[in-house]
Amino acid sequence: MANLVVDVSERIATLTLNRPEARNALDADLLRDLRAALDDADASPDVDVIVLAAADPVFCAGLDLRELSPGGRFDIGELTRAGNPFPPRSKPVVGAINGPAVTGGLELALSCDVLVASERATFGDTHARVGIMPWWGMTVRLPEAVGARTALAMSLTGNFLGAHDAHRLGMVHAVVPHEELGAAARRLALDIASNDQVVVRKLLAAYREGLATTGEQARRDEHARAMAHQGEGFDVSVFAARRKAVVERGRSQA
């Protein structure tokens, strides 16, 4: 079974994370395949909009913690240097959030341009529970999405935000019944695809440039702090010992 399912129709590329048995956690293979599929969709003349979805019941539990343990395939330094789950694209990315989006999974969602959420969606930043500093823009994108005070509370406690609160705070464009999520995300993508694509991409670039005016230096600062912590203060064996407790605590809230 493919860990990423790709479908292109009506000028929409739908990329579906497909590791439900692992809560769609990003292992090395899935992260590589996702980035490659995003590259392909962004370059394709047959695609105007990308939809990022996931197999139920979870959107993405973040990085596969097993691959951050001894013998795992992730290189902390390389992940930190990446700076984003995926680099910004020239085409809009609509995130269809079907369930919990946690830590790296939340950063993945926040890297999308517009979010539509199922009523079952939840959002959580558990970096403090895991003992890792964020490196994919959490300290910039989360306050952009929900405001600085809410973002700080989420990050310091590790507690989760529900779909309707995420909508109220502006993180999510719309909340829909779970069974309608795919159709709702596709309708939004079709609305975008129906417009002048030259202007759509210029608008997207303009919005990003405006946000980057204040956010880019903050993202660079986040990367520097993450590299320093993971390079100097991150003990893989200690992390591996606490992994089970971290997972169980997150599942009790998600």
Secondary structure as GFF3:
##gff-version 3
##sequence-region A 1 254
A	DSSP	beta_strand	4	9	.	.	.	ID=ss1
A	DSSP	beta_strand	12	17	.	.	.	ID=ss2
A	DSSP	three_ten_helix	20	22	.	.	.	ID=ss3
A	DSSP	alpha_helix	28	43	.	.	.	ID=ss4
A	DSSP	beta_strand	49	54	.	.	.	ID=ss5
A	DSSP	three_ten_helix	65	68	.	.	.	ID=ss6
A	DSSP	alpha_helix	76	82	.	.	.	ID=ss7
A	DSSP	beta_strand	93	97	.	.	.	ID=ss8
A	DSSP	beta_strand	100	102	.	.	.	ID=ss9
A	DSSP	alpha_helix	104	110	.	.	.	ID=ss10
A	DSSP	beta_strand	114	118	.	.	.	ID=ss11
A	DSSP	beta_strand	122	124	.	.	.	ID=ss12
A	DSSP	alpha_helix	127	130	.	.	.	ID=ss13
A	DSSP	alpha_helix	138	146	.	.	.	ID=ss14
A	DSSP	alpha_helix	148	157	.	.	.	ID=ss15
A	DSSP	beta_strand	160	162	.	.	.	ID=ss16
A	DSSP	alpha_helix	163	169	.	.	.	ID=ss17
A	DSSP	beta_strand	174	176	.	.	.	ID=ss18
A	DSSP	three_ten_helix	178	180	.	.	.	ID=ss19
A	DSSP	alpha_helix	181	193	.	.	.	ID=ss20
A	DSSP	alpha_helix	197	232	.	.	.	ID=ss21
A	DSSP	alpha_helix	236	253	.	.	.	ID=ss22
###
